[in-house]
């Protein structure tokens, strides 16, 4: 997790101009960016981008970051995916240090690992529309009153929806969501 107020930007396999666009958008808003080029860790993907925003996910994020910057980041990620193709393209992780306005504290991660270009694009486009949905989802999470540390969402290509994937708690427990049965399974 990044320091308070510091955005995190880690990557591999991306071009210099792509780095500059993402870094510039983050620096303009947050001032401080933890940037790191990583060694290629997953040979199934040519490129990886991980962006962590040091503020909670919600309407206030889009107001502070601005829709223009958000569209710039979304557009760049979609273009990266298009140019690299579907089979060994791009995986991206977009995360936030919580969820507002409910002041929910766990790290929220959107995992974009879709191989199909169109599904990748649809997933990115739908993130901003989850502002009202995720706080409702939290109510169905197991041990919602317990201390959650991390929530991961993935984009389901069959239902064309973002679904919860997993959640981790401070006591070390972890649950995975089973969308077919709409149940949580403890790992």
Kinemage of the C-alpha trace (Angstrom):
@kinemage 1
@onewidth
@group {chain A} dominant
@subgroup {mainchain}
@vectorlist {calphas} color= white
{ca unk a 1} P 0.000 0.000 0.000
{ca unk a 2} L 1.328 3.433 -0.848
{ca unk a 3} L 2.064 6.105 1.735
{ca unk a 4} L -0.751 8.538 2.503
{ca unk a 5} L -1.066 10.971 -0.381
{ca unk a 6} L 1.395 9.112 -2.612
{ca unk a 7} L 0.098 7.456 -5.776
{ca unk a 8} L 1.693 4.172 -6.819
{ca unk a 9} L 2.546 3.314 -10.415
{ca unk a 10} L 4.316 0.016 -11.135
{ca unk a 11} L 4.658 -1.503 -14.577
{ca unk a 12} L 6.571 -3.572 -17.081
{ca unk a 13} L 6.534 -3.792 -20.876
{ca unk a 14} L 5.120 -0.336 -21.611
{ca unk a 15} L 6.458 2.464 -23.807
{ca unk a 16} L 8.040 5.651 -22.507
{ca unk a 17} L 5.184 7.865 -23.703
{ca unk a 18} L 2.700 5.577 -21.891
{ca unk a 19} L 4.729 5.932 -18.703
{ca unk a 20} L 4.795 9.722 -19.104
{ca unk a 21} L 1.015 9.991 -19.607
{ca unk a 22} L 0.160 7.920 -16.521
{ca unk a 23} L 2.911 9.424 -14.354
{ca unk a 24} L 1.945 12.967 -15.399
{ca unk a 25} L -1.747 12.464 -14.592
{ca unk a 26} L -0.909 11.060 -11.156
{ca unk a 27} L 1.725 13.701 -10.358
{ca unk a 28} L -0.605 16.567 -11.346
{ca unk a 29} L -3.123 15.519 -8.698
{ca unk a 30} L -1.157 13.814 -5.939
{ca unk a 31} L 2.248 15.468 -6.274
{ca unk a 32} L 4.118 12.355 -5.191
{ca unk a 33} L 4.264 9.143 -7.247
{ca unk a 34} L 5.977 5.884 -6.278
{ca unk a 35} L 7.028 4.798 -9.773
{ca unk a 36} L 8.780 1.490 -10.360
{ca unk a 37} L 9.608 -0.539 -13.433
{ca unk a 38} L 9.286 -4.201 -12.496
{ca unk a 39} L 10.863 -7.258 -14.106
{ca unk a 40} L 8.462 -9.264 -16.261
{ca unk a 41} L 6.752 -11.554 -13.795
{ca unk a 42} L 4.059 -13.180 -15.935
{ca unk a 43} L 5.013 -14.380 -19.403
{ca unk a 44} L 1.326 -14.679 -20.332
{ca unk a 45} L 1.224 -10.874 -20.594
{ca unk a 46} L 3.476 -8.541 -22.571
{ca unk a 47} L 2.648 -5.584 -20.338
{ca unk a 48} L 1.406 -4.922 -16.825
{ca unk a 49} L 0.202 -1.688 -15.266
{ca unk a 50} L -0.602 -1.255 -11.588
{ca unk a 51} L -1.991 2.088 -10.452
{ca unk a 52} L -2.917 2.740 -6.837
{ca unk a 53} L -4.750 5.924 -5.995
{ca unk a 54} L -4.127 7.183 -2.438
{ca unk a 55} L -7.768 8.194 -1.976
{ca unk a 56} L -10.998 6.182 -1.605
{ca unk a 57} L -13.073 5.055 -4.577
{ca unk a 58} L -16.232 7.117 -4.920
{ca unk a 59} L -17.615 10.290 -6.418
{ca unk a 60} L -15.026 12.335 -4.524
{ca unk a 61} L -12.245 10.477 -6.394
{ca unk a 62} L -13.672 11.478 -9.772
{ca unk a 63} L -14.063 15.062 -8.593
{ca unk a 64} L -10.499 15.296 -7.299
{ca unk a 65} L -8.807 13.326 -10.093
{ca unk a 66} L -11.127 14.879 -12.727
{ca unk a 67} L -13.022 13.089 -15.439
{ca unk a 68} L -10.590 14.412 -18.061
{ca unk a 69} L -7.643 12.662 -16.379
{ca unk a 70} L -9.722 9.529 -15.761
{ca unk a 71} L -10.697 9.394 -19.460
{ca unk a 72} L -7.049 9.899 -20.423
{ca unk a 73} L -5.957 6.925 -18.275
{ca unk a 74} L -8.852 4.758 -19.515
{ca unk a 75} L -8.137 5.666 -23.126
{ca unk a 76} L -4.453 4.893 -22.767
{ca unk a 77} L -5.105 1.481 -21.190
{ca unk a 78} L -7.614 0.580 -23.917
{ca unk a 79} L -5.176 1.677 -26.622
{ca unk a 80} L -2.377 -0.331 -24.995
{ca unk a 81} L -4.619 -3.402 -25.030
{ca unk a 82} L -5.639 -2.836 -28.647
{ca unk a 83} L -2.055 -2.404 -29.843
{ca unk a 84} L -0.754 -5.455 -27.982
{ca unk a 85} L -3.574 -7.753 -29.028
{ca unk a 86} L -5.665 -10.147 -27.021
{ca unk a 87} L -3.576 -13.246 -26.514
{ca unk a 88} L -0.566 -11.800 -24.697
{ca unk a 89} L -1.725 -8.279 -24.139
{ca unk a 90} L -2.032 -6.143 -21.055
{ca unk a 91} L -3.069 -6.856 -17.517
{ca unk a 92} L -3.926 -3.941 -15.299
{ca unk a 93} L -4.700 -3.433 -11.631
{ca unk a 94} L -6.416 -0.236 -10.553
{ca unk a 95} L -6.692 0.154 -6.805
{ca unk a 96} L -7.900 2.613 -4.205
{ca unk a 97} L -7.163 3.016 -0.483
{ca unk a 98} L -10.809 2.568 0.514
{ca unk a 99} L -14.379 3.204 -0.526
{ca unk a 100} L -16.310 6.423 0.101
{ca unk a 101} L -18.617 7.911 1.273
{ca unk a 102} L -19.088 5.091 3.800
{ca unk a 103} L -15.458 5.361 4.942
{ca unk a 104} L -14.896 1.678 4.224
{ca unk a 105} L -11.165 1.154 4.728
{ca unk a 106} L -10.037 -1.944 2.783
{ca unk a 107} L -7.921 -1.566 -0.317
{ca unk a 108} L -10.176 -1.944 -3.378
{ca unk a 109} L -8.586 -3.550 -6.455
{ca unk a 110} L -10.049 -3.813 -9.947
{ca unk a 111} L -8.251 -6.653 -11.727
{ca unk a 112} L -8.278 -6.356 -15.540
{ca unk a 113} L -6.902 -9.560 -17.011
{ca unk a 114} L -9.398 -10.111 -19.826
{ca unk a 115} L -7.819 -11.509 -22.976
{ca unk a 116} L -10.590 -10.244 -25.269
{ca unk a 117} L -10.053 -6.598 -26.325
{ca unk a 118} L -13.746 -5.681 -26.261
{ca unk a 119} L -14.284 -7.113 -22.774
{ca unk a 120} L -11.188 -5.290 -21.523
{ca unk a 121} L -12.601 -2.025 -22.910
{ca unk a 122} L -16.058 -2.652 -21.455
{ca unk a 123} L -14.547 -3.443 -18.047
{ca unk a 124} L -12.618 -0.163 -17.959
{ca unk a 125} L -15.663 1.810 -19.087
{ca unk a 126} L -17.832 0.364 -16.316
{ca unk a 127} L -15.519 1.125 -13.363
{ca unk a 128} L -16.881 4.626 -12.808
{ca unk a 129} L -20.440 3.273 -12.708
{ca unk a 130} L -19.635 1.070 -9.692
{ca unk a 131} L -19.557 4.052 -7.316
{ca unk a 132} L -23.080 3.322 -6.040
{ca unk a 133} L -22.965 -0.469 -6.430
{ca unk a 134} L -19.872 -1.424 -4.431
{ca unk a 135} L -21.115 -0.015 -1.083
{ca unk a 136} L -24.236 -2.191 -1.541
{ca unk a 137} L -22.088 -5.247 -2.386
{ca unk a 138} L -20.087 -4.759 0.821
{ca unk a 139} L -23.198 -5.609 2.825
{ca unk a 140} L -23.216 -9.167 1.420
{ca unk a 141} L -19.528 -9.817 2.100
{ca unk a 142} L -18.813 -12.434 4.767
{ca unk a 143} L -17.920 -10.973 8.141
{ca unk a 144} L -18.620 -7.489 6.785
{ca unk a 145} L -18.271 -6.138 10.312
{ca unk a 146} L -14.880 -7.794 10.654
{ca unk a 147} L -11.783 -5.904 9.609
{ca unk a 148} L -11.402 -6.254 5.827
{ca unk a 149} L -7.956 -5.443 4.450
{ca unk a 150} L -8.499 -6.005 0.727
{ca unk a 151} L -11.338 -6.455 -1.755
{ca unk a 152} L -10.665 -7.652 -5.318
{ca unk a 153} L -13.156 -7.280 -8.173
{ca unk a 154} L -12.861 -8.938 -11.587
{ca unk a 155} L -14.790 -8.421 -14.797
{ca unk a 156} L -16.882 -11.456 -15.752
{ca unk a 157} L -16.951 -11.850 -19.533
{ca unk a 158} L -20.083 -14.031 -19.456
{ca unk a 159} L -22.324 -11.671 -17.497
{ca unk a 160} L -20.559 -8.466 -18.640
{ca unk a 161} L -20.395 -7.340 -15.009
{ca unk a 162} L -17.842 -6.550 -12.361
{ca unk a 163} L -18.141 -9.138 -9.585
{ca unk a 164} L -16.406 -9.500 -6.262
{ca unk a 165} L -13.601 -12.050 -6.550
{ca unk a 166} L -12.087 -12.215 -3.094
{ca unk a 167} L -11.706 -10.433 0.192
{ca unk a 168} L -8.954 -10.668 2.794
{ca unk a 169} L -9.278 -9.872 6.478
{ca unk a 170} L -6.854 -8.704 9.160
{ca unk a 171} L -7.090 -12.085 10.935
{ca unk a 172} L -5.581 -13.753 7.836
{ca unk a 173} L -8.836 -15.256 6.566
{ca unk a 174} L -9.729 -15.024 2.893
{ca unk a 175} L -12.975 -15.636 1.040
{ca unk a 176} L -13.676 -16.170 -2.660
{ca unk a 177} L -16.981 -15.311 -4.300
{ca unk a 178} L -18.792 -17.984 -6.330
{ca unk a 179} L -20.966 -16.028 -8.799
{ca unk a 180} L -23.035 -19.001 -9.957
{ca unk a 181} L -24.310 -19.744 -6.456
{ca unk a 182} L -23.820 -16.196 -5.127
{ca unk a 183} L -21.999 -17.627 -2.117
{ca unk a 184} L -18.677 -16.962 -0.418
{ca unk a 185} L -16.219 -19.779 0.210
{ca unk a 186} L -13.530 -19.506 2.865
{ca unk a 187} L -10.073 -20.372 1.548
